[in-house]
Amino acid sequence: MTEVIIALEKDLFFAVKMRDTLRHHDIAVTTVRNLATFEQSFASEQDRPILAIVNISTPGIDWEAAIRSANAHNVPVLAFGSHIDIEAQQRARQAGARRVVANSKFVKDMPGLVQRTLQTPVQTQPISDEDEDMHDDE
């Protein structure tokens, strides 16, 4: 069984940056640009992702449904978005994201966040470390 990380990211340039950054740290990620393809990634028991990364600033995608879908398949979610969009942060947590961070934090520490999210035991509450949440500048 291959370990797969799935990322819902509509921006092609950022998807390439994410893939290349994580690959440099021996972490493979597959990026998809729509909810249907994201949800299809959970269909196979053998190739089910071990982590989902979701951009909560993406217009035109029901990222809350994506987070709920990942949770329904027991796949932890690392969400990232604008540090000033408090409502989106709260909605991501309510939908079940295990960790929600600012764009700048995600870009600065992408491999570390992926590793820590995978190592965090399943909890009833999402991670809300003051130094990792949405408090960094964009």
C-alpha positions as CSV (number, residue, x, y, z in Angstrom):
1,M,0.0,0.0,0.0
2,T,1.4,3.4,-1.0
3,E,1.1,6.3,1.4
4,V,-0.8,9.1,-0.3
5,I,-1.5,12.7,0.8
6,I,-4.3,14.4,-1.1
7,A,-4.5,18.2,-1.4
8,L,-7.4,20.2,-2.5
9,E,-5.8,23.3,-4.2
10,K,-7.3,25.1,-7.2
11,D,-4.3,27.3,-7.8
12,L,-2.1,25.4,-10.2
13,F,1.1,27.4,-9.4
14,F,0.6,26.9,-5.6
15,A,-0.2,23.2,-6.2
16,V,3.2,22.8,-7.9
17,K,4.9,24.7,-5.1
18,M,3.3,22.4,-2.5
19,R,4.2,19.2,-4.4
20,D,7.8,20.3,-5.0
21,T,8.3,21.5,-1.4
22,L,6.9,18.3,0.1
23,R,8.8,16.1,-2.4
24,H,12.0,17.8,-1.3
25,H,11.3,16.4,2.1
26,D,10.4,12.9,0.8
27,I,6.6,13.5,1.2
28,A,4.5,12.6,-1.8
29,V,1.3,14.7,-2.4
30,T,-1.3,14.5,-5.1
31,T,-3.2,17.7,-5.7
32,V,-6.7,17.9,-7.1
33,R,-8.7,21.0,-8.2
34,N,-12.3,20.0,-7.4
35,L,-14.4,18.4,-4.8
36,A,-15.5,15.4,-6.9
37,T,-11.9,14.3,-7.6
38,F,-11.0,14.9,-3.9
39,E,-13.9,12.7,-2.7
40,Q,-13.0,10.0,-5.3
41,S,-9.6,9.7,-3.6
42,F,-11.3,8.0,-0.7
43,A,-13.0,5.3,-2.8
44,S,-10.2,2.8,-2.7
45,E,-9.3,1.2,0.6
46,Q,-5.9,0.3,-0.7
47,D,-4.9,3.8,-1.9
48,R,-6.8,5.9,0.7
49,P,-4.9,9.0,1.6
50,I,-3.3,9.2,5.0
51,L,-3.7,13.0,5.2
52,A,-5.8,15.7,3.4
53,I,-4.6,19.2,2.9
54,V,-7.4,21.7,2.2
55,N,-7.1,25.4,1.2
56,I,-10.0,27.1,3.0
57,S,-9.5,30.3,1.0
58,T,-10.4,28.8,-2.3
59,P,-13.5,30.3,-3.9
60,G,-16.0,28.1,-5.7
61,I,-15.1,24.9,-3.8
62,D,-17.1,23.5,-0.9
63,W,-14.1,23.0,1.3
64,E,-16.3,22.3,4.3
65,A,-17.7,19.3,2.4
66,A,-14.2,18.2,1.6
67,I,-13.2,18.3,5.3
68,R,-16.3,16.4,6.3
69,S,-15.6,13.8,3.6
70,A,-12.1,13.2,4.7
71,N,-13.3,12.9,8.3
72,A,-15.9,10.4,7.3
73,H,-13.1,8.2,6.0
74,N,-10.9,8.8,9.2
75,V,-8.4,10.9,7.3
76,P,-7.0,13.8,9.3
77,V,-7.2,17.3,7.7
78,L,-4.6,20.1,7.7
79,A,-6.4,23.2,6.6
80,F,-4.8,26.6,5.7
81,G,-6.1,30.0,4.8
82,S,-6.1,33.7,5.4
83,H,-5.2,34.7,8.9
84,I,-7.9,37.4,8.9
85,D,-10.8,35.2,7.9
86,I,-11.8,34.1,11.4
87,E,-15.1,32.8,10.3
88,A,-13.5,30.4,7.8
89,Q,-11.1,29.2,10.5
90,Q,-14.0,28.4,12.8
91,R,-15.9,26.7,10.1
92,A,-12.9,24.6,9.2
93,R,-12.6,23.5,12.8
94,Q,-16.3,22.8,13.0
95,A,-16.2,20.7,9.9
96,G,-13.4,18.6,11.5
97,A,-10.0,20.0,10.4
98,R,-7.4,18.6,12.8
99,R,-5.2,21.7,12.4
100,V,-5.9,25.1,10.9
101,V,-3.0,27.5,10.1
102,A,-2.4,30.7,8.3
103,N,-1.1,30.7,4.7
104,S,2.2,32.1,5.8
105,K,2.7,29.4,8.5
106,F,1.7,26.7,6.0
107,V,4.3,28.0,3.4
108,K,7.0,28.5,6.0
109,D,6.6,25.1,7.7
110,M,4.7,22.8,5.3
111,P,6.7,19.6,5.9
112,G,6.7,20.1,9.7
113,L,3.0,20.8,9.8
114,V,2.3,17.7,7.7
115,Q,4.5,15.5,10.0
116,R,3.0,16.9,13.2
117,T,-0.6,16.6,11.9
118,L,0.1,12.9,11.0
119,Q,1.6,12.3,14.5
120,T,-1.2,14.0,16.4
121,P,-3.6,11.4,17.9
122,V,-7.2,11.6,16.9
123,Q,-8.9,14.1,19.3
124,T,-12.4,15.4,19.8
125,Q,-11.0,19.0,19.5
126,P,-8.8,20.4,16.7
127,I,-5.3,21.6,17.4
128,S,-5.2,25.2,18.5
129,D,-1.6,25.8,19.4
130,E,-1.2,29.5,19.7
131,D,2.1,29.5,17.8
132,E,0.7,27.5,14.9
133,D,-2.8,28.8,14.3
134,M,-3.8,31.8,12.2
135,H,-1.7,34.4,14.0
136,D,1.1,34.8,11.5
137,D,1.2,37.6,9.0
138,E,0.4,36.7,5.4
